[in-house]
Structures are given as structure tokens and as C-alpha cells.
Amino acid sequence: MRASTWHLTPNTYGGAPLAYLRVRVTAGARAAGLTGWHDGTLRLKVRARAEKGRANAAVASLLAEKLAVPPSRVRLARGGSSREKLFEIDGLSEEELMRRLGAPML
């Protein structure tokens, strides 16, 4: 049996970068979009209501669009029924994720 050639580290999976993004969601808004940053959390609005996972799917889709990554690379990691959520973005470093979203540099 051959030994694995990659190692799992906190911010990589299978050698590809993995970024985490905290978001605060306003569901049922008139218009969807990013509204800004507050204490390291991205605030955003989606038109979908918070029913049966519709708002979560809308957030994932909006993030994929804004980050220019396939929707399959954006996954909800925590907060399925909360306004405060944690998303995993596969294939982007945290620095690249922040750059693409226009995050303020600390």
C-alpha cells in the first residue's frame, strides 16, 4: 500500500486551499447583495425567505457569484438555522477570498 503524498492542515484539504467566511444574513430583503463588513463578518442580504433552506442556498449562490467560483465550492459549515453562518470556500486562500470581496485590511 502506497503512502499518501498530501497532508491535511487547518486551511487546506487535499493540498487545495480552504477558506472560511463568517456571514450575517438578512433574509427576505428587497434586493440581494453585500452590505459591508463589521468586526470581520460579511453582512449580506438575500431575497429568499428563511424557509426550508432557501435563504442558505441563496447565500451560497450569491457568494459563489461574487467570488467567481463554482457553486459546488461554497458550502455551509455551520449556522443552518441562524443569521450568523460560517461558509467554507474550497480552492481559495483566505487572503484571496478577502481580496475578491473587498474586505478591509487589518
C-alpha positions as CSV (number, residue, x, y, z in Angstrom):
1,M,0.0,0.0,0.0
2,R,1.4,3.4,-1.0
3,A,1.6,6.2,1.5
4,S,-0.4,9.4,0.9
5,T,1.6,12.2,-0.7
6,W,-0.5,15.1,0.8
7,H,-1.1,16.2,4.4
8,L,-4.2,17.7,5.9
9,T,-3.6,21.1,7.6
10,P,-6.1,23.5,9.1
11,N,-6.6,25.6,6.0
12,T,-6.1,23.1,3.2
13,Y,-7.9,20.0,2.0
14,G,-6.0,17.6,-0.2
15,G,-3.5,20.3,-0.9
16,A,-6.0,22.9,-2.2
17,P,-6.6,26.0,-0.1
18,L,-9.8,26.1,2.0
19,A,-11.1,29.5,3.3
20,Y,-13.7,30.1,6.0
21,L,-16.0,33.1,5.8
22,R,-18.3,34.3,8.6
23,V,-21.5,36.0,7.3
24,R,-24.6,37.6,8.9
25,V,-27.6,37.2,6.7
26,T,-30.8,39.3,6.3
27,A,-33.3,37.1,4.5
28,G,-36.4,38.3,2.7
29,A,-34.8,41.6,1.6
30,R,-36.0,43.7,-1.3
31,A,-32.6,43.3,-3.1
32,A,-29.8,40.9,-2.8
33,G,-26.2,41.9,-2.3
34,L,-23.2,42.5,0.0
35,T,-23.8,45.3,2.5
36,G,-20.4,45.6,4.1
37,W,-18.1,44.3,6.9
38,H,-18.5,44.5,10.6
39,D,-15.9,43.0,13.1
40,G,-14.6,40.6,10.5
41,T,-18.1,39.4,9.5
42,L,-19.5,40.0,6.0
43,R,-23.1,41.3,6.1
44,L,-25.3,40.5,3.1
45,K,-28.9,40.4,2.1
46,V,-30.9,37.8,0.0
47,R,-34.4,38.0,-1.4
48,A,-35.2,34.4,-0.4
49,R,-37.1,33.8,2.8
50,A,-35.6,31.8,5.6
51,E,-37.8,28.7,4.9
52,K,-36.6,25.2,4.1
53,G,-33.1,26.2,3.4
54,R,-34.0,28.7,0.6
55,A,-32.0,31.6,2.2
56,N,-29.0,29.4,2.7
57,A,-29.0,28.3,-0.9
58,A,-29.4,31.9,-2.0
59,V,-26.4,33.0,0.2
60,A,-24.2,30.2,-1.2
61,S,-25.2,31.2,-4.8
62,L,-24.5,34.9,-4.1
63,L,-21.1,34.1,-2.6
64,A,-20.2,31.9,-5.5
65,E,-21.1,34.7,-7.9
66,K,-19.2,37.4,-6.0
67,L,-16.1,35.1,-5.6
68,A,-16.2,33.9,-9.2
69,V,-16.1,30.2,-8.1
70,P,-18.3,27.3,-9.0
71,P,-21.3,27.0,-6.6
72,S,-20.1,23.5,-5.6
73,R,-17.1,25.0,-3.9
74,V,-19.2,27.0,-1.4
75,R,-20.5,25.0,1.5
76,L,-22.4,25.9,4.6
77,A,-20.3,24.6,7.6
78,R,-22.3,26.0,10.5
79,G,-25.4,28.1,11.3
80,G,-28.1,26.5,9.1
81,S,-30.9,28.0,11.1
82,S,-29.1,31.1,12.4
83,R,-28.5,34.6,10.9
84,E,-24.8,34.0,11.8
85,K,-23.3,31.5,9.4
86,L,-19.9,30.0,8.6
87,F,-19.2,29.1,5.0
88,E,-16.2,27.0,3.6
89,I,-14.9,28.1,0.2
90,D,-12.8,25.4,-1.4
91,G,-10.0,26.4,-3.7
92,L,-9.3,29.9,-2.4
93,S,-6.9,31.1,0.3
94,E,-8.3,33.4,3.0
95,E,-6.2,36.2,1.6
96,E,-7.6,35.7,-1.9
97,L,-11.2,35.4,-0.6
98,M,-10.8,38.8,1.3
99,R,-9.3,40.4,-1.8
100,R,-12.2,39.3,-4.0
101,L,-14.8,40.5,-1.5
102,G,-13.0,43.9,-0.9
103,A,-12.5,43.2,2.8
104,P,-10.8,45.9,4.8
105,M,-7.2,45.0,5.5
106,L,-6.5,44.8,9.3
